[in-house]
Amino acid sequence: MGDIAILGLGNTLLSDEGVGVHALERLRAGYAFPAHVRLLDGGTKDIELIGWLEDVDRLLVLDAVAANKPPGTLVRLADDDIPSHPGLALSPHQMGLRDLLATMELLDCVPAEIVLWGVVPASLETSVGLSPVVGAQMDALVDRALVELRRWGVEPRPLKTPGRRGTEWQPSVMAGEPK
């Protein structure tokens, strides 16, 4: 089985824009993963992440998603549905993921399968916490990520019963560099 990366993206200082990083933190705190699965806090980085991703076979991205849907709506995009060329904004932070995927295409190191699970943001205001509507979707977003991983043959082991914290969950301010 090839390497898998779970990439949480977003700015945790802009409310719902940080939902991908918050979901990654929840996965990291609640589950143990096999050695071939990497959990990466990408924050708002873009092509700097190539060194972490150039050898993965599957990539699961967690992020806020700009979509013509109500705030709090879960969105799944896969492979060619994820834009990698300029002109179509996917995430409120606009360029990061697009630039990363476009550069990976140029370098011929695109993973065989890419899935993005995200949530349509309700607020992009300066705030460390998630809005109530997006916070209420955290459990569902993490569950969707776990289902995707199981589809890829990965069975994360619960470290403890992950708290179903929903809207009251207030994660750490910054998760730091990718590990």
C-alpha positions in Angstrom: 0.0 0.0 0.0 1.4 3.4 -1.0 1.7 6.5 1.2 -1.3 8.5 2.0 -1.4 12.1 3.2 -4.2 13.9 5.0 -3.7 17.6 4.5 -5.6 20.2 6.6 -5.7 23.6 5.0 -6.8 27.0 6.2 -6.2 30.0 8.3 -7.2 29.4 11.9 -7.3 33.1 12.6 -10.2 33.6 10.1 -13.0 31.6 11.8 -14.4 29.0 9.3 -11.4 29.4 7.0 -9.5 27.2 9.4 -11.9 24.3 9.4 -9.5 22.0 7.6 -6.8 22.5 10.1 -9.2 22.0 13.0 -10.5 18.8 11.5 -6.9 17.5 11.1 -6.3 18.4 14.8 -9.3 16.4 15.8 -8.1 13.4 13.7 -4.6 13.7 15.2 -5.9 13.9 18.8 -8.4 11.1 18.4 -6.8 8.4 16.3 -3.5 6.5 15.7 -2.6 6.0 12.0 -0.4 3.5 10.3 3.1 4.6 9.5 2.3 5.1 5.8 -0.4 7.8 6.6 0.9 11.3 7.2 -1.2 14.0 8.8 0.0 17.4 7.5 -1.0 20.8 8.8 -0.7 22.9 5.6 -2.2 26.1 7.1 -2.1 28.6 4.3 1.0 27.2 2.6 0.9 26.3 -1.1 3.8 25.1 -3.2 6.0 24.8 -0.1 4.1 21.6 0.6 5.4 19.8 -2.5 8.3 18.2 -0.6 5.8 16.6 1.9 3.5 15.4 -0.9 5.6 14.5 -3.9 5.7 10.8 -3.1 2.1 10.1 -1.9 -0.3 7.9 -3.8 -3.4 9.2 -2.2 -4.2 12.7 -0.9 -7.1 13.6 1.4 -7.6 17.4 1.7 -9.7 19.0 4.4 -10.6 22.6 3.8 -13.2 25.3 3.7 -14.9 25.2 0.2 -16.3 28.2 -1.6 -19.5 26.7 -3.2 -22.9 28.0 -4.2 -24.5 26.1 -1.2 -25.7 27.1 2.2 -23.0 27.6 5.0 -22.3 24.4 6.8 -22.9 22.2 3.7 -20.4 19.4 3.4 -18.8 19.1 0.0 -16.8 16.3 -1.6 -14.7 16.7 -4.6 -12.5 14.1 -6.2 -9.7 14.1 -8.8 -10.6 16.1 -11.9 -13.4 17.9 -10.0 -10.7 19.7 -7.9 -9.5 22.6 -10.0 -5.8 22.9 -10.4 -5.6 25.7 -12.9 -6.1 29.5 -12.4 -9.6 30.9 -12.8 -11.7 28.8 -10.4 -11.6 29.5 -6.7 -12.1 26.5 -4.6 -11.2 27.7 -1.2 -11.7 31.1 0.4 -7.9 31.4 0.6 -8.0 31.1 -3.2 -4.6 30.3 -4.5 -3.0 27.8 -2.2 -4.5 24.4 -3.2 -4.8 25.4 -6.9 -1.1 26.5 -7.1 0.0 23.3 -5.3 -1.9 21.0 -7.6 -0.9 22.9 -10.7 2.8 22.7 -9.7 2.5 19.0 -8.9 1.1 18.5 -12.4 4.1 20.3 -13.9 6.5 18.2 -11.8 4.5 15.0 -12.7 4.0 14.1 -9.1 0.2 14.3 -8.7 -1.2 11.5 -6.4 -3.1 8.8 -8.2 -6.2 9.8 -6.2 -7.1 13.1 -4.6 -10.3 13.7 -2.5 -11.3 16.9 -0.9 -13.8 17.1 1.9 -14.8 20.5 3.0 -17.4 22.7 4.5 -19.0 25.9 3.1 -17.9 28.6 5.5 -20.4 30.9 7.3 -17.8 33.4 8.5 -14.4 34.5 7.4 -14.1 37.2 10.1 -11.1 37.4 12.3 -11.8 34.9 15.0 -10.0 31.8 16.4 -13.2 29.7 16.8 -15.5 28.2 14.2 -19.0 29.7 13.6 -21.8 27.7 15.2 -23.0 26.4 11.8 -19.6 25.1 10.8 -18.6 23.9 14.2 -21.8 21.8 14.2 -20.4 20.0 11.1 -17.0 19.0 12.6 -18.1 15.5 13.6 -19.6 14.9 10.2 -16.4 16.2 8.4 -14.2 14.0 10.5 -16.5 11.0 10.0 -16.4 11.6 6.2 -12.6 11.7 6.3 -12.5 8.4 8.2 -14.9 6.8 5.7 -12.6 7.9 2.9 -9.6 6.4 4.6 -11.4 3.1 5.2 -12.2 3.0 1.5 -8.5 3.3 0.9 -7.8 0.4 3.3 -6.8 2.4 6.3 -8.4 1.6 9.7 -7.4 4.4 12.1 -7.3 3.2 15.7 -9.2 5.3 18.2 -6.9 6.6 21.0 -9.9 7.4 23.1 -13.4 8.3 22.5 -13.0 11.5 20.4 -15.2 14.1 22.1 -18.2 15.0 20.0 -17.6 18.7 20.7 -19.5 20.3 17.9 -20.0 24.1 18.2 -18.4 24.5 21.6 -15.1 23.2 20.4 -12.3 25.8 20.5 -9.1 24.4 19.0 -5.5 25.6 19.5 -4.6 28.8 17.7 -1.9 27.4 15.4 -1.1 23.9 14.7 2.5 24.6 13.5 4.6 23.2 10.7 3.7 20.0 8.8 5.0 16.9 10.6 
